[in-house]
Amino acid sequence: MRYELYYWPSIQGRGEFVRLALEDAGADYADVARTPRRGVPALMRFLESRSLRQPPFAPPFLKAGGLVIAQTANILLYLGPRLGLAPKSEAGRLWAHQLQLTIADWVAEAHDVHHPIAGGLYYEDQKPEAKRCAAEFIAERLPKFLGYFEGVLGRAPKGGHALGKAASYVDLSLFQMVAGLRYAFPRAMARLEPEHPRMTALHDRVAARPRLAAYLASKRRIPFNQQGIFRHYAELDA
């Protein structure tokens, strides 16, 4: 099957978690808003279409045959078994989905550090609040999330992955979290990573996967920037 991913063309954002799974599996897919002939207008036409009975609220969403699937964790729940990136058992798939939903919470909290009042306001309009939010995030929430997933990796069957011996989309998403947080909070992560060696090792292991390594070195990988979820403001990285 040829998949169509709909997401903004200039940021990694939530769409990157889906891109990583598609790239790692070598799937046949089009990143629609980044294609010259279709671009953002195609994404907007889909979003504004009144013919869809189950319309997505916002990108990312995936078109797979006659299905239109939205929400990152939901997309990965669908793709995981089809790309060989999820357990075969129902219990295993539900555990993977549970972890991915927890990652979604982590993503939202990382984003809200620089937009604690409203996503529609500029960062410059909420800098004092963002600084206060960043201090709490770095002191309390970041160690809590890192510690939780460090424990998940420690309890998993031997293999160095979140779900055991085989890599899953959860591992790819944890790689993205470490990479993004290193960009946004390099000083904080430099302090915290030695306390979470399994997370660091997982990041490095995922980055070395052949298809992923090729993707990360290519122009298909959008660089981190100041418009995405993970943004670096030195004043927030205490």
N, C-alpha and C positions, 0 to 999 in steps of 0.2 A: 504494500500500500504506500502511496505517496501522501505524506502528511502536509498540511498547511498550517504554519504557526503564524498567528497574528499578534504582533507586539510592536511597541515603538521602536523606530530604527536607530536611535542615537544613544540609547542607554541599555545597560545590561538588565537592571530591574528584576522584576519577578519572572520575566520571560527567560532569563538566563538559566534558571533552574531547569526549564524544559529543554532549552538548547543543549545543555550539557548532556542530558539523557539521549537526545537524538544524535548528537555528535559521537558520543561514546559507543553507541550501538551501530554507527554507520548507517543510520536510517535515511531513506529517501525523503527529503522534506524541502519545502520552500519557506523561507523567512519572508513572508509576503510583503511587508512594509519596506523591506530593504531591496526588493527587486525593482529594476529600472522601469519596467512596463506597468507595474501596479502601484507600488509605493503606498504612502500613507492614505491616499484617497480610497484605495481598496479596503484598507482597514476600517476607515470611517464609514464607508458604504455598508459594510457588514454590521458595524455597531448600530447604525441608524436604520437598518432594514426593519420594516414592519411585517415582513412575511414570516419571520422566525417565530415559532410557537414557544421556544425556550431560549430567548435571547440572552447573551452574556451581558453582565453589568459593565464590565471593563476588561481590557486586555490584561493578561494573556488569555487567548482562547485558541483551541486547536480544532481544525476541520479534519475529520478522519472518515472518508466516505460520506455517508449521510448524517454523521454525527457532528455536532458542534459542542465542544466540551470546554468549560471555563473553570477558572480557579486553579492555581498552580498545583496544589496538592491533589485535586481531583483529576487533572490532566495526567499527573504522574501515576496515580492509582490506575488509570486506564492504560497508559503506555508501559508501565513496568513489566507486566507479564508478557506483553507483546514484543518487548525489546530485550528480554532476557535479563531484566534488572530488578526482578522482584521474586520472592519465594513462590513456590508452587502451592503451598498449603494456604487455606483460607486464614488460619490463625497467623501465619507469617505475613500475609499481605495486609491484614488488619494492623499488625504491629508496625509494619513499614509505614502505613498510612498515619498511624498515631504519631510516630516520630516526625513525619513530614508536617503534620499539623502543628506540632510543637515548634518546628523550625519556622513555620509561617508566623507564629507568635513572636519568635525571636527577630525575624525580619521586620515585623511591624514596629517592635520596640526600637530597633536600630534606626529605622527611618524617623521615628518620632523624636529622637534625640535632637535632630536639627529642625524639626517642625512640630514642636510640642503643643502649640496652640491650634494651628490649622494648616492643612496641606495647601490651601489656596493662598496663604500669605507667603511672602518672601522670607528667607532666613533672616535677612536684615531687619525685618519687622518684629522678630521674636528672639533676638540674640540673648537678652538677659535670662529669659525663660529657658532657652536652649542650653545655656551654660549650667544652669541649675539642674536641668534634666540630665545632661551629660555626666555631671558629678555623681548623680544617683545611679545612672546606668553603669558607669565604670566601677563604682564601688560595690554595687549590690547585684544588679541584674546580669551583667556580663559574666562575672564569676559563677553565678548560679547556673546559667545556661551552659557554659563551658564545663562546669563540674558535672552537670547532669549527663551530658553526652560523653564525657570522659568515663563516667560510670557505666553507661550503656556499652561502650567499647570494651570496658574491662570485664563485663559480665557475658558478653557474646561468646559463642563457641570460638575456639582458636582459629584464627585466620586474619585477624587485624581489620575486620570490617564490622559495621554496626549490626549486621544480621547474621554474621558467621563467616564461613570461608569464602563465599561468593560476594562479589561487589554488587551493590544495589543502587537505585536512584537516591537512597538516603545518604550513601557515602558521597555521591557527587554533590549533593546539596550541602553536606557538611564541609566539603572542600570549598565550596563557594562562600560559605559563611566565614571560614577562616581567612580566605583571600580578601573578602570584602572588608572584614574587620581590621585586617592588617593595613589596608589602605586608609580606612577612616580613623583608626585609633592606633597608629604604629607604636607610640610610647606605652600605652596601656597594654597592648598585646605583647610587647617585648617583656613586660613584667609578668604577665599572666601565663604565657605559653609554657615556660619551664615547669609550671605546676600541672600542666595538662599534656604530657608527652604523647599520649595516644592520639589526641586530636591533631597534634603537629605531624605525627607519623602518618596518620590517615591522609592529611592534606598532601604530603609528599608522595604517598603511594598513588593517590588518584591522579595527581599531576603527571606522573610518569606513565600512566596507561597510554599505549601507543596512539590511539585515535584522539584521546584527549590532549596529549602533548602536541600533536599536529594542529589541533584546533586552537589551542592556547597560543601557539606561535604564528597563527595565521591572521589575516585581516578580518576574518569572520568574527573573531573575538573582539568585541567592542571594549576599548579601555575603560577603566573606572573613570568617572568624571563627576563634576559638581552638579549634575542634574539627576543623578540616579539615587538609589536607596542609600548606598554607602558613599558618604561625602567626607572629605577631610577638611576640617577647620581646625587649625592648630590650637586655637583658644579653647576648643572643646576636648582636646586630647591631654587632659591633665595627668 
